[in-house]
Amino acid sequence: MENSTLQQLINQTEEALLQAGASNYYQNVFKTLTKQLLLYAEEHDTDSFSMDFGLQFLEDHYSMSSKIKQKKWCATYSRCINALAEYQRSGNVTLYLVMDKRAYTFPEGFKNSAEAYISHREKIGIIKKSNKISSLYLERFFAFLKKKNISSLDTLSLKDVLDFMTSLSCYEKPTINHTMRAVRYYLKYCYENGFMEKEMFSKLPNPHYNRQSRLPSSYSANEVTKLLDSINLGNPCGIRDYAIILLIARLGLRSSDVANLRFSNIDWEKEVIRLTQVKTGNPLELPLLEDVGEAIINYLKNSRPKTDSDHVFVRQVPPYTNFNPGAVGALVRVHLQKSGIHLEGKKKGSHTLRHSLASRLLEHEIPLPVISEILGHTTTETTMAYLRIDISELRKCALEVAI
């Protein structure tokens, strides 16, 4: 693929997107963008593609840097360039598709070991979403090996795995870390279960990145109130969105759990919400706060379309299907942008409201284990990340410096 002309690469990637089940929207954007890319390449007298060239095109043709600063950048443009680079490198576009909409297939020489490994993860309680991500990373690994004519674990060398890690250098550090973690533990499983004779796990580096160095965004109590007050309750969408955002802001629910909320999860008599978390698979019970309950009732009485769906929140237009987590996050972003809150330098997704709730709980000196339980974290270590946003508590820990 690396020796293909730009036109050939575009045609091959477009076909791969179609075969992999990419959305019509994504395919249409890809076609529009690549037409412009071909004209740009002609102007620059080139017939080949590289990631650097693709990024320069986005900058020159779409003013990427300034659009990002203005919060007006269309991320799908970047995905299109990434898809071209991914197909050129590995012959597939699977990283740029929704995981739940595609099946994972492993090459014949790795099929038995990879399927056994994923089955092992399922048996020890690893959730479906995490296993899909691991399958995706292994698929990428096998695609790289195929290009090197390596068709089985018997012919795999340590250098091959290190070369694969080097090939990931164009990705963000978290992606490199997660990909290599999947590969390392797959190889560890293969050695321990007789699929391969060479022990590689202890010899492979684990590319770390400091997750804690990235401070999470949060909004003050006044800003959250301003967000809620800015929502127009005079139309059905506003009534629905208010109830959704209140659930996240007051109870700290993840967008996936809001999207998956069913009527059976709400016990009106005992005033509690009981659900199984989509992300962790663990049960969660939270109090149905008065204002949250009133917002949901208002939605059910005055906004929700008549439908047989057992999901609490549905779309306002036919066929009235339930939300997906991405749609929940999108409506939160829209209302944050309309709220008049100063957003520069802050994230705008639904997860930011979870951080904000954690911050307020910390300000009220709620014990860490209680916050972990409210947020549905499996360990308090995860919740420790939220401590980094409590500036007032950090000031108490600061040491005076002699001048």
Steps between C-alpha positions, in 0.01 A plus 500: 500500500790739569594499128147580381424828332279745688203418275550126554530547876180705509312240295626213719421682824155598375424137415634387839272748679202370303583136573559574868157661541595865544204736538360676192596833655863394548520361146355820351741721693787273390401534132467879522828545687704270276382683187649816649811305603557387139475860375739611775747225404480604135578860595804377693612269219486180705326168454584336833365521853657537842356595837700825494359586158146424621538723806645781287196469271266533796690809611517669160156408368287492818702730733518223757699686770279807509181291484618293797566818697153627409349165606359463147712213372325204335672195651376282213750674270783376721346152508503490119872581485567249779306235307720556194813472713370190679409324175834594345683355800293194587247433224197561721290785636358332806630754752275767357169314525255452783611185684154358562414504128767262378626151563864415565675237295851373565739348242500120486845468656396704806129418510502224763731680742327838465152357543616296799650815655181704454296209637732488803442871561125447486521214751692709753236774483645753255206693355394474136608853405852447633528172309391671180774757547757226558378321186537821303861550617589138427350537153733792440795296625419208269456735202851631563640145518325407176687777320824343627388154379478368857210256511538320833637532854774250412669751269442805720811661647550759772629742235174467308300609804739790565468605136124502546534728801720734295232512230258646757709814550254721310226430756428664834681354801183353656426312175855362487476395865165325460598330175826361636333393822255289296784347297721430802228322698393303194858376456523425873183289477632320190827405674331386821245289311731330252416697185862619467839392632669840534440710812472866394286671762787579740719624214251745351495858630175642631471849346372705792329835489415715798123500504497701821685790335188591302280704733131428453266788417222592739233764546404681819160459664398841366605403147300176516199698621549745214513208255173356630330842508597561137305198370170596334222308675245635254559225245507117521873468423586748773289312757670172408851649494447668838410165659802331340748767606354513850553123536866541408561816701319395818561122504820472298363240258712417196352586160485127418287435809268792425454374143431148629266606784180290501171549683579186702807676641288761681332403826261790553362361824840466670642802313812325369660426164650154462695404191786292367775728375576468130870569547581274795211255507466568874169583673440857613230642728445874536231709671235647271539862607186710505602742225624215280176308547292810419702562183447142381125516579472829308670336204276193511182708528574788263779404263560128440347370174257208520709190436529143628871543575596406856781759495416810701660743253424476129543721197233758426461400134377169354576214542559622861804280561703510818812713533856381466766636741649721227167676452477568875849651497414707194193660657702587812760674280232692311341634820838588653585704191165680518515561875728803502749327730868577436616180330849585376749229594228271639351178368131510418383140520269333747796351688599852607176523699605182688830669586307807613279294731806329650658839561194628687483181709864547595435862593235372743756253644312189386725194563678357197336153520156666496591704190630183334168328569297792365704517179494123455877459513631150568786632715582820686817526290287606204330763712837635609522664157217729606701624797726686260228752422436604861723811502394608850610164642828520308567842655466348845778258406733768362821570690621850573818585310757721669605797287 
